[in-house]
Amino acid sequence: MGRVVAILGGGACAQTFAADLSLAGWRARLFELPEFAPRSLGDALETHEIELTGVQSNFRWFSRSGVAKVDVISTDISEVVPGADLVIVAVPAIAHKVFFEKLIPYLEDGQVVSIFPDNFGSLVLSRMMRERDVGVDITLGGWSSMPYGTRVVEPGKVDCMTRIYRLRYDALPSTDREKFIAAFKGFPPFDGVSRIEPADTVIGVGFSNPNPVVHVPGSILSVGPMEVSESEGTLGIPKGRFSMYKHGMAPSVSRVQLEFYRELKKIANAYGIKITEYSEEQFFWKLSVMGVEYACPFAEALITPIWGPTSVKHRYFIEDIGVGTVAFYSFAKKAGVDVPIIESLIRLGCIICQVDFFREGRTLAELGLEHMTVEQIVRFVREGVLP
């Protein structure tokens, strides 16, 4: 049997992790919050079975499917985390703090905690542990994205459309990088992935997540057709089936995504941190730079029809503005970098979503970095040295 992996979350990716690992012979334990578990997991709470389906498109032509018997599926985190070698947090970033509150009391020396995608969550967890004076010796890090393009078909059944082509990772601090990546030796979810690359600090991991760059301009600039399409049949798009990639992507939108990325590079340069390099031409594909990350056979045919956003409460708005984009803006303000495109998109998002993202979003204060200088922030994420 493979190692014991605790998975926090009950959504599409958490269920896909649990099924994929179990089918590969690893011992998976899944924890979901009790208030969401009946809706997200259904009968799987009792049967401990999750079905993994889908084409799982990738250039290694690899797939793993079937009904997996998961070791543990529980709403009691004490049944999931203790004794696990690896802890995977696979929840939307807006849920990080809720799950971290549950996780911290059960962490044990020697465990590796991995956040998919990180979205600066490793910095949030590190701050929370410092504030609580938690002395356990863990290795902490995160990833630029999920290893799957997957959706829930019904509770306990997932449709994995693709396995991601490229993922970036780092530990917090970067000096723990080798210990962190060693925990993923032979990791089954990476069997169909071609490139696993170290990023330049967990800040570089967050800046290399393509979601804010693609989703925020794409969603804000197509919010009108999206809302109109929610009237069944209007514009020929059935209710609940608006697709930003299919119906909202156009050259003008791509130009805004490109300028967003250029501002992001300016921020990274101010910190001396390298991030993912994209060419200008790559922004003018139907999938924008998401097509670079999810490169797979017939990618546009697979990914373009994926629905979403279907409301201004969708994660393309709430998470990708409130977490990723606000974090970028906060790093920019600290370094004195002017980012008018990023700031404008946040301000439009505040009006569209009726949320004060500047106040409620993922700021440097939430990351535990507000009191540090740029130089101190960089030293902290590279070496773990606090001022």
C-alpha positions, -999 to +999 in steps of 0.1 A: +000+000+000+011+036-007+014+063+019-014+078+039-028+110+025-053+133+042-074+153+018-093+184+031-123+194+010-153+178-006-154+194-040-145+181-074-107+182-069-108+168-034-130+139-046-108+133-076-077+132-054-093+107-031-104+084-059-072+087-080-050+080-050-072+051-038-073+034-072-035+037-074-032+018-041-025+047-017-045+052+015-067+082+011-087+099+039-111+126+030-125+153+053-154+176+045-171+202+067-202+186+083-225+214+071-216+208+035-209+170+034-244+157+028-247+179-003-212+175-016-206+138-009-240+123-006-240+085-002-202+084-003-203+094+034-216+059+041-203+038+012-168+054+011-170+050-026-161+077-052-163+070-089-136+086-111-146+089-148-137+111-178-112+112-206-084+127-185-068+140-216-030+144-216-001+138-239+010+107-221-024+092-230-027+081-194-060+076-175-071+059-143-108+053-138-132+032-117-151+031-084-126+037-056-129+025-021-116+053+000-101+044+034-118+072+053-145+097+044-155+117+074-168+150+088-145+145+119-110+158+111-095+138+140-102+106+119-084+120+089-052+141+097-035+122+126-010+097+113-011+110+077+022+114+059+009+141+035-019+165+041-035+180+010-057+211+012-079+211-019-105+238-013-113+272-028-090+299-013-120+316+003-124+285+025-087+283+035-091+299+069-121+277+079-102+245+070-069+258+086-088+264+119-099+228+118-064+215+107-040+233+131-049+214+163-042+180+146-009+187+129+019+164+138+057+166+136+071+154+103+039+160+082+040+177+048+011+201+042+004+209+006-021+235-007-037+230-042-037+257-055-017+277-030-032+312-037-009+324-009-026+300+015+007+288+028+014+323+040-020+325+057-015+291+074+020+301+085+006+333+100-022+315+118+003+290+133+026+318+145-003+337+161-013+305+180+023+297+189+020+262+173+053+245+177+049+214+154+076+208+129+058+205+095+070+211+059+046+235+042+042+245+006+018+249-023+012+246-060+002+270-088-029+250-098-048+218-094-035+187-112-069+181-128-096+198-149-125+181-132-162+186-123-187+168-100-213+149-120-232+140-088-221+135-052-195+108-052-189+108-090-164+131-108-157+137-145-120+144-150-116+160-184-079+166-183-047+162-163-028+194-162+003+198-183+024+221-161+025+227-124+048+249-103+055+245-066+076+258-037+079+254+000+076+281+027+104+289+031+121+279-001+150+263+018+125+234+026+119+228-011+137+195-014+119+181+017+086+193+003+089+178-032+103+145-018+068+138-004+055+137-039+078+109-052+056+086-072+025+107-065-003+091-086-021+123-095+010+134-114+012+103-136-003+121-166+017+154-161+046+162-182+063+191-163+066+196-125+087+228-120+100+246-089+087+282-087+106+311-072+092+313-037+055+308-027+049+343-039+061+331-073+037+302-070+008+326-064+019+349-092+021+318-116-016+308-110-032+317-143-067+320-129-068+357-120-051+368-152-076+349-174-108+347-153-110+383-140-108+402-172-128+375-190-156+374-164-159+412-159-159+420-196-185+394-203-207+399-173-236+413-194-240+383-218-235+360-188-264+376-168-287+378-198-280+342-206-295+332-172-328+338-189-334+304-205-326+304-242-316+341-245-287+345-268-290+308-276-273+299-244-293+276-220-295+288-185-265+278-164-244+270-194-227+303-201-190+296-208-165+324-205-141+306-228-167+299-255-189+330-252-168+356-236-133+354-251-124+378-279-093+397-290-103+428-270-106+407-238-072+391-246-056+425-248-068+433-212-055+399-200-021+406-216-019+440-199-029+424-165+000+400-170+024+428-178+015+446-146+020+413-127+055+410-141+063+445-129+053+436-094+073+404-094+103+423-108+100+448-079+105+418-055+132+402-076+110+371-081+107+352-113+072+341-125+059+321-155+068+335-188+042+338-215+045+353-250+021+379-263+008+355-289-003+330-263-029+354-249-047+353-282-057+317-282-093+308-275-082+296-240-057+324-235-027+313-214-049+287-197-043+267-228-005+267-220-012+252-185-038+227-197-021+217-229-037+184-240-050+168-272-079+188-285-078+212-256-101+238-271-128+211-278-126+199-242-121+231-222-140+257-241-175+243-233-168+242-196-196+263-180-190+293-158-193+319-145-230+317-141-234+345-115-214+373-100-210+350-069-191+324-090-155+317-080-142+334-112-154+366-096-153+361-058-121+340-055-101+353-084-108+389-076-109+387-038-079+364-034-055+364-063-061+399-078-063+417-044-031+399-033-013+411-064-025+447-058-014+445-021+021+434-031+022+462-057+012+489-032+039+477-008+066+480-035+052+513-049+043+497-083+015+514-103-010+488-115-039+507-131-054+477-149-054+455-119-068+482-097-095+491-122-106+454-125-109+452-087-129+484-085-153+472-112-155+439-094-165+457-062-195+473-080-205+442-100-203+418-070-213+443-044-183+433-023-156+456-009-127+434-021-101+460-010-113+455+026-124+418+025-098+404+001-065+386+006-043+416+017-008+415+031-023+418+066-040+384+060-007+370+048+011+382+078+034+404+057+020+439+063+046+450+088+075+439+066+095+458+040+099+443+005+134+430+014+121+414+046+092+398+028+116+382+002+140+370+030+111+355+049+097+335+019+132+324+008+148+316+042+121+317+068+137+346+086+112+369+104+121+405+111 
